[in-house]
Amino acid sequence: MPPEERTTTAPPPPPASGRRARWRVAEHTRASCTTVVANTLCTLLLVLLLVAGVVLFVVWLSLRPHRPRFAVVSFTVVSPPATGGGGHQKVAFNVSDRNPNRHIGIHYDATRAAVLYGGDDVGAAAVLVATGPAFADGWYQPNKTTTFIAGVLDVVGPRPAADAAWPAFAAGLRAGRLPLRLRLTTAIRFRLTTGFGAVGFQSGRRRMHVDCHIVVDSGGNLLPESVGAACERYFS
């Protein structure tokens, strides 16, 4: 007898809710992968920015210009010879100038020097004692070097008959303890240097004042406490 024919029926399609669930799972998986990739890229970018910031900060610290350092080496009043047609007293001084920068040289304009008395009190005017050039021309100081600024100045005051500061000045001189202020005035520019010499970058010109507070004895010689004294420096 002929075999019986069997009929099969396809399984019913999954309900719509099941398809939506699988779609949501796939969509969530894709979104999670995208989020992981985005978070990884953001983390790498932040790390790179942090490293770049640290490197730039270190470079800025190493290339940031520092002001030169000055200290008093010697100071004395040179009297004219007793014979030989007169003459004026002069002041001889020597100041050390240290460039502490590792990669920066300093250009100096012509430098003038003056010796002042008084003027430390508010509203009090300083009296000019001596003045003259320290460096008549501009000059360049390489990085990590020390230069000595020496000069001879003409004494111009104070005058006994004309300056009100003369009594106090004379009293300090007689007592063997006369406070004075040696001032250097110039303008400087910083210039970036490398192991192969100077490069093109340089700062603008800035006017600089150096004040060295010193004390001299009755002979006009520097007291030991003032030898090697650090000088103040500021820009204007």
C-alpha positions, 0 to 999 in steps of 0.5 A, a space after each residue: 500500500 502506498 506510504 502515507 503522506 505526512 505534512 509538516 507545518 512551520 513553527 509559528 513566527 516568534 511574537 513581536 515582543 521577542 523581536 523587539 527584545 533582541 533588537 534592543 539587546 543588539 542596539 544596547 551592545 552596539 551602544 556599549 561598544 561605541 561608549 567604550 571606544 569613546 571613553 578610551 579615546 577620551 582617556 588617551 586624549 586627556 593623558 596626552 594633554 596632561 603629559 604635554 602640559 607637564 612637558 610645557 611647564 618644565 620647559 617654561 621653568 627652564 627657559 623662564 628668564 631670571 634677573 641677574 644677581 649683583 653683589 658689592 665687591 669693593 668701594 672706596 673714595 680716592 682722594 686727589 694727590 696732595 700736590 699737583 694742581 688740585 683735583 676732585 675726589 673720586 669714588 672707585 667701585 666694583 660690583 659682580 654681575 651674575 647671569 644665573 640663566 642656563 639657556 638665556 644670555 643678557 644684552 645690556 645697554 650703556 650703564 650709568 652709576 651714581 652714589 646717593 645719600 639718604 632718601 630712605 625715608 618717605 618723602 625725603 630726597 636722596 642727595 647725589 654724592 657721585 656720578 659717572 658712567 660704568 659702561 659707556 657702551 652696550 655689552 652682552 653677557 652669556 649664560 651662566 657667567 659672572 662679569 665685574 662692573 667697575 668704574 670711577 665716579 666724580 664726587 659732586 656732593 654734598 656741599 657744606 654751604 648748599 645742601 641741608 643733608 651736609 650736617 648728617 653726612 659729615 656726622 656719619 663720616 666722622 663717626 666712621 659709619 656712613 650709609 650710602 647707596 650705589 645705584 646702577 641704571 641700564 636697560 636689558 634684553 633677554 636672549 634665548 641660547 642653545 648649545 649651538 649659540 644664540 637663537 633668534 628669540 629675545 625679549 623686549 628692552 626693560 629698564 633696570 635699576 640696581 641698588 647696593 646699600 653699603 656702609 663706609 668708614 671715615 676714610 671712605 672705605 667699605 666696611 666688612 659687613 658690606 663686602 659681598 652684600 647682595 644688591 636689590 634690582 627692579 624694573 621700571 
